[in-house]
Amino acid sequence: MNNTRFATAVHIMTLLAESPQDWLTSEWIAGSININPVMVRKELGMLREAGLIVSRQGKEGGTQLARNAKEISISEIYLAVKNTEVLGKKNSNPNPACPVGKEINDHLKALFSETDQLVLNFLGDKSLQAFCDQFR
């Protein structure tokens, strides 16, 4: 994942965990991250789809965690916004006449899968609450 989606999602989830009773708006969250509220709303949509947050519309609207921060693993946040393998993308069109080129993507697929599983296992041992506790 060579972008800021994961960092943005963790920032959002940390803000929500730090104010569990409040309904935080995308504008308020965007102010903390210093990005456009539209980008926050995009990530909120992914986090909502993953069941990590709940939102409500209207004057008293905003977003809250769907569960206690102790029950949310960092790996769940990662999976909610993951859009590529940890190591990036495979070559799209290697030379099939080359002894390496014809098999490289099969071998890379296994390597990428193993690496991704290591990341998930590592992040799965960490709760959102434990991450938040670092700010105290």
Backbone as CSV, one residue per row, in Angstrom:
resi,resn,N_x,N_y,N_z,CA_x,CA_y,CA_z,C_x,C_y,C_z
1,MET,0.858,-1.169,0.000,0.000,0.000,0.000,0.906,1.233,0.000
2,ASN,1.085,1.825,-1.131,1.998,2.941,-1.279,1.253,4.272,-1.313
3,ASN,0.314,4.447,-0.413,-0.402,5.704,-0.321,-0.710,5.984,1.146
4,THR,-1.505,6.996,1.404,-1.781,7.394,2.789,-3.123,6.882,3.312
5,ARG,-3.778,6.009,2.595,-5.114,5.554,3.006,-5.098,4.912,4.398
6,PHE,-4.144,4.023,4.630,-4.088,3.354,5.924,-3.814,4.360,7.039
7,ALA,-2.850,5.241,6.834,-2.533,6.260,7.842,-3.741,7.152,8.107
8,THR,-4.458,7.526,7.049,-5.655,8.351,7.203,-6.726,7.603,7.983
9,ALA,-6.940,6.333,7.657,-7.956,5.535,8.339,-7.624,5.356,9.818
10,VAL,-6.364,5.103,10.137,-5.965,4.954,11.539,-6.147,6.289,12.268
11,HIS,-5.825,7.393,11.613,-6.018,8.715,12.213,-7.504,8.926,12.529
12,ILE,-8.365,8.629,11.568,-9.813,8.760,11.762,-10.273,7.895,12.933
13,MET,-9.878,6.643,12.926,-10.324,5.717,13.970,-9.801,6.129,15.341
14,THR,-8.597,6.680,15.395,-8.038,7.154,16.662,-8.839,8.337,17.186
15,LEU,-9.191,9.266,16.314,-10.015,10.402,16.729,-11.366,9.930,17.277
16,LEU,-11.970,8.972,16.589,-13.266,8.445,17.036,-13.133,7.728,18.378
17,ALA,-12.047,7.001,18.549,-11.823,6.273,19.802,-11.578,7.232,20.965
18,GLU,-10.954,8.357,20.688,-10.660,9.340,21.737,-11.908,10.110,22.164
19,SER,-12.963,10.085,21.352,-14.220,10.787,21.663,-15.398,9.850,21.428
20,PRO,-15.468,8.746,22.180,-16.458,7.707,21.877,-17.922,8.136,22.011
21,GLN,-18.197,9.169,22.785,-19.582,9.606,22.965,-20.006,10.663,21.948
22,ASP,-19.042,11.248,21.257,-19.332,12.343,20.335,-19.559,11.832,18.917
23,TRP,-20.394,12.569,18.180,-20.602,12.308,16.761,-19.713,13.292,16.006
24,LEU,-18.567,12.804,15.516,-17.601,13.673,14.855,-17.957,13.846,13.380
25,THR,-17.884,15.091,12.907,-18.187,15.379,11.504,-16.945,15.185,10.646
26,SER,-17.168,14.963,9.367,-16.043,14.802,8.444,-15.225,16.088,8.366
27,GLU,-15.863,17.227,8.525,-15.139,18.503,8.512,-14.198,18.598,9.714
28,TRP,-14.680,18.188,10.879,-13.854,18.239,12.088,-12.674,17.272,11.963
29,ILE,-12.963,16.063,11.499,-11.915,15.056,11.312,-10.887,15.556,10.295
30,ALA,-11.365,16.133,9.197,-10.470,16.641,8.156,-9.546,17.724,8.705
31,GLY,-10.035,18.515,9.641,-9.207,19.549,10.255,-8.043,18.963,11.028
32,SER,-8.246,17.833,11.678,-7.167,17.184,12.416,-6.131,16.585,11.473
33,ILE,-6.608,15.986,10.386,-5.709,15.334,9.438,-5.095,16.353,8.470
34,ASN,-5.758,17.485,8.345,-5.347,18.550,7.429,-5.493,18.110,5.967
35,ILE,-6.671,17.520,5.676,-7.014,17.119,4.307,-8.434,17.587,4.012
36,ASN,-8.843,17.430,2.789,-10.175,17.808,2.352,-11.220,16.866,2.963
37,PRO,-12.354,17.409,3.451,-13.411,16.554,4.021,-13.929,15.488,3.053
38,VAL,-13.842,15.745,1.749,-14.277,14.745,0.765,-13.422,13.483,0.885
39,MET,-12.135,13.651,1.107,-11.249,12.495,1.277,-11.593,11.734,2.554
40,VAL,-11.946,12.463,3.602,-12.363,11.827,4.856,-13.632,11.027,4.626
41,ARG,-14.602,11.612,3.919,-15.860,10.910,3.672,-15.643,9.631,2.860
42,LYS,-14.682,9.651,1.945,-14.366,8.440,1.174,-13.878,7.336,2.109
43,GLU,-12.979,7.667,3.008,-12.464,6.667,3.952,-13.548,6.243,4.946
44,LEU,-14.377,7.184,5.365,-15.482,6.836,6.265,-16.400,5.811,5.607
45,GLY,-16.629,5.964,4.313,-17.461,5.001,3.585,-16.871,3.602,3.627
46,MET,-15.561,3.501,3.462,-14.898,2.199,3.506,-14.961,1.605,4.918
47,LEU,-14.737,2.447,5.909,-14.769,1.979,7.303,-16.190,1.576,7.706
48,ARG,-17.182,2.292,7.200,-18.589,1.955,7.482,-18.943,0.629,6.830
49,GLU,-18.513,0.447,5.592,-18.776,-0.795,4.860,-18.162,-1.999,5.578
50,ALA,-17.037,-1.780,6.238,-16.364,-2.851,6.986,-16.987,-3.070,8.366
51,GLY,-17.979,-2.251,8.731,-18.646,-2.403,10.016,-17.881,-1.836,11.202
52,LEU,-16.906,-0.970,10.936,-16.097,-0.416,12.016,-16.667,0.873,12.596
53,ILE,-17.483,1.569,11.825,-18.076,2.829,12.281,-19.555,2.860,11.942
54,VAL,-20.244,3.775,12.595,-21.639,4.082,12.265,-21.723,5.585,12.059
55,SER,-22.622,5.986,11.176,-22.800,7.402,10.881,-24.273,7.742,10.909
56,ARG,-24.540,9.025,11.141,-25.916,9.506,11.042,-25.900,10.857,10.341
57,GLN,-26.966,11.117,9.629,-27.112,12.330,8.834,-27.743,13.447,9.657
58,GLY,-27.714,14.636,9.109,-28.459,15.748,9.676,-27.657,16.670,10.560
59,LYS,-28.394,17.583,11.166,-27.805,18.629,12.003,-26.976,18.052,13.152
60,GLU,-27.440,16.976,13.728,-26.741,16.315,14.834,-25.953,15.105,14.341
61,GLY,-25.642,15.095,13.063,-24.974,13.951,12.441,-23.495,13.885,12.739
62,GLY,-22.926,12.807,12.270,-21.498,12.578,12.458,-21.212,11.094,12.447
63,THR,-20.064,10.745,12.991,-19.609,9.365,12.971,-19.085,8.953,14.341
64,GLN,-19.319,7.693,14.696,-18.787,7.087,15.917,-18.270,5.688,15.589
65,LEU,-17.479,5.142,16.510,-17.067,3.746,16.377,-18.286,2.844,16.515
66,ALA,-18.298,1.757,15.783,-19.385,0.784,15.880,-19.204,-0.137,17.082
67,ARG,-17.956,-0.270,17.542,-17.637,-1.120,18.689,-16.607,-0.409,19.550
68,ASN,-16.401,-0.947,20.715,-15.375,-0.430,21.611,-14.002,-0.559,20.949
69,ALA,-13.145,0.435,21.163,-11.806,0.443,20.555,-10.978,-0.776,20.966
70,LYS,-11.255,-1.353,22.132,-10.531,-2.553,22.572,-10.863,-3.758,21.695
71,GLU,-12.030,-3.710,21.042,-12.505,-4.830,20.234,-12.146,-4.700,18.752
72,ILE,-11.527,-3.603,18.379,-11.175,-3.362,16.978,-9.672,-3.556,16.810
73,SER,-9.293,-4.445,15.904,-7.861,-4.648,15.649,-7.402,-3.720,14.532
74,ILE,-6.135,-3.383,14.567,-5.553,-2.545,13.519,-5.636,-3.267,12.171
75,SER,-5.595,-4.597,12.193,-5.708,-5.343,10.932,-7.077,-5.144,10.282
76,GLU,-8.116,-4.959,11.075,-9.440,-4.690,10.508,-9.454,-3.362,9.763
77,ILE,-8.776,-2.376,10.318,-8.677,-1.069,9.662,-7.886,-1.225,8.362
78,TYR,-6.789,-1.942,8.434,-5.956,-2.189,7.258,-6.778,-2.853,6.146
79,LEU,-7.507,-3.892,6.487,-8.300,-4.604,5.478,-9.413,-3.728,4.899
80,ALA,-9.949,-2.818,5.702,-11.029,-1.953,5.229,-10.579,-1.025,4.109
81,VAL,-9.322,-0.604,4.139,-8.851,0.378,3.154,-7.781,-0.168,2.214
82,LYS,-7.399,-1.412,2.401,-6.343,-2.020,1.572,-6.779,-2.044,0.108
83,ASN,-5.899,-1.552,-0.762,-6.239,-1.581,-2.179,-5.150,-2.215,-3.044
84,THR,-4.108,-2.720,-2.417,-3.058,-3.415,-3.148,-2.265,-4.270,-2.164
85,GLU,-1.421,-5.115,-2.682,-0.572,-5.940,-1.833,0.482,-5.070,-1.155
86,VAL,0.993,-5.521,-0.031,2.015,-4.786,0.716,3.211,-4.461,-0.178
87,LEU,3.622,-5.412,-0.981,4.808,-5.239,-1.812,4.525,-4.551,-3.140
88,GLY,3.293,-4.175,-3.385,2.955,-3.487,-4.626,2.275,-4.408,-5.617
89,LYS,2.433,-4.076,-6.881,1.789,-4.843,-7.950,2.817,-5.680,-8.695
90,LYS,2.323,-6.758,-9.286,3.176,-7.606,-10.118,3.343,-6.940,-11.490
91,ASN,4.341,-7.400,-12.228,4.508,-6.921,-13.607,3.317,-7.398,-14.421
92,SER,2.739,-6.516,-15.184,1.501,-6.864,-15.872,1.689,-7.717,-17.119
93,ASN,2.850,-7.618,-17.745,2.992,-8.314,-19.010,4.430,-8.808,-19.226
94,PRO,4.927,-9.738,-18.378,6.294,-10.222,-18.592,6.379,-11.070,-19.864
95,ASN,7.572,-11.211,-20.386,7.803,-11.961,-21.616,7.574,-13.456,-21.383
96,PRO,6.564,-14.046,-22.030,6.284,-15.474,-21.824,7.338,-16.394,-22.433
97,ALA,8.189,-15.867,-23.300,9.252,-16.683,-23.884,10.483,-16.750,-22.984
98,CYS,10.537,-15.902,-21.987,11.661,-15.875,-21.048,11.439,-16.916,-19.959
99,PRO,12.448,-17.695,-19.577,12.267,-18.703,-18.530,11.851,-18.093,-17.190
100,VAL,12.297,-16.897,-16.896,11.885,-16.212,-15.666,10.545,-15.521,-15.885
101,GLY,10.432,-14.799,-16.983,9.219,-14.034,-17.269,7.956,-14.865,-17.284
102,LYS,8.053,-16.089,-17.807,6.843,-16.911,-17.908,6.340,-17.406,-16.549
103,GLU,7.208,-17.411,-15.525,6.792,-17.914,-14.214,6.842,-16.877,-13.099
104,ILE,7.374,-15.712,-13.376,7.619,-14.739,-12.308,6.359,-14.378,-11.522
105,ASN,5.255,-14.145,-12.208,4.051,-13.715,-11.494,3.482,-14.798,-10.582
106,ASP,3.629,-16.055,-10.962,3.180,-17.141,-10.080,3.987,-17.135,-8.783
107,HIS,5.292,-16.960,-8.912,6.153,-16.955,-7.727,5.962,-15.680,-6.911
108,LEU,5.772,-14.560,-7.598,5.507,-13.309,-6.879,4.177,-13.372,-6.125
109,LYS,3.187,-14.014,-6.724,1.886,-14.145,-6.069,2.037,-14.817,-4.708
110,ALA,2.800,-15.894,-4.658,3.025,-16.594,-3.390,3.791,-15.709,-2.407
111,LEU,4.817,-15.027,-2.881,5.598,-14.133,-2.027,4.738,-12.995,-1.482
112,PHE,3.934,-12.398,-2.346,3.061,-11.302,-1.928,2.040,-11.781,-0.903
113,SER,1.473,-12.952,-1.146,0.472,-13.507,-0.238,1.056,-13.782,1.141
114,GLU,2.238,-14.376,1.178,2.898,-14.667,2.456,3.221,-13.383,3.213
115,THR,3.707,-12.374,2.508,4.038,-11.098,3.136,2.790,-10.419,3.679
116,ASP,1.730,-10.445,2.897,0.476,-9.837,3.346,-0.039,-10.530,4.602
117,GLN,0.086,-11.849,4.662,-0.371,-12.589,5.840,0.457,-12.230,7.066
118,LEU,1.747,-12.031,6.897,2.602,-11.598,8.013,2.155,-10.242,8.548
119,VAL,1.842,-9.327,7.649,1.369,-7.997,8.062,0.043,-8.120,8.808
120,LEU,-0.875,-8.899,8.269,-2.173,-9.085,8.936,-2.012,-9.698,10.321
121,ASN,-1.148,-10.682,10.446,-0.915,-11.305,11.753,-0.326,-10.300,12.736
122,PHE,0.628,-9.518,12.282,1.261,-8.509,13.126,0.246,-7.458,13.579
123,LEU,-0.535,-6.932,12.649,-1.516,-5.901,12.982,-2.698,-6.464,13.772
124,GLY,-2.990,-7.745,13.565,-4.107,-8.373,14.255,-3.899,-8.486,15.751
125,ASP,-2.639,-8.439,16.178,-2.317,-8.516,17.601,-2.417,-7.162,18.296
126,LYS,-2.750,-6.127,17.544,-2.784,-4.769,18.098,-4.195,-4.222,18.032
127,SER,-4.687,-3.752,19.154,-6.029,-3.167,19.175,-5.948,-1.666,18.925
128,LEU,-7.048,-1.119,18.475,-7.143,0.328,18.305,-6.916,1.014,19.645
129,GLN,-7.437,0.447,20.720,-7.257,1.048,22.046,-5.786,1.093,22.439
130,ALA,-5.055,0.011,22.182,-3.620,-0.003,22.502,-2.884,1.079,21.708
131,PHE,-3.290,1.272,20.457,-2.681,2.329,19.653,-3.005,3.692,20.258
132,CYS,-4.240,3.902,20.654,-4.672,5.172,21.253,-3.952,5.444,22.567
133,ASP,-3.664,4.414,23.322,-3.009,4.587,24.623,-1.636,5.243,24.499
134,GLN,-1.039,5.189,23.349,0.261,5.825,23.127,0.199,7.354,23.221
135,PHE,-0.999,7.906,23.092,-1.163,9.363,23.101,-1.319,9.929,24.511
136,ARG,-1.276,9.081,25.504,-1.449,9.532,26.891,-0.128,9.646,27.587
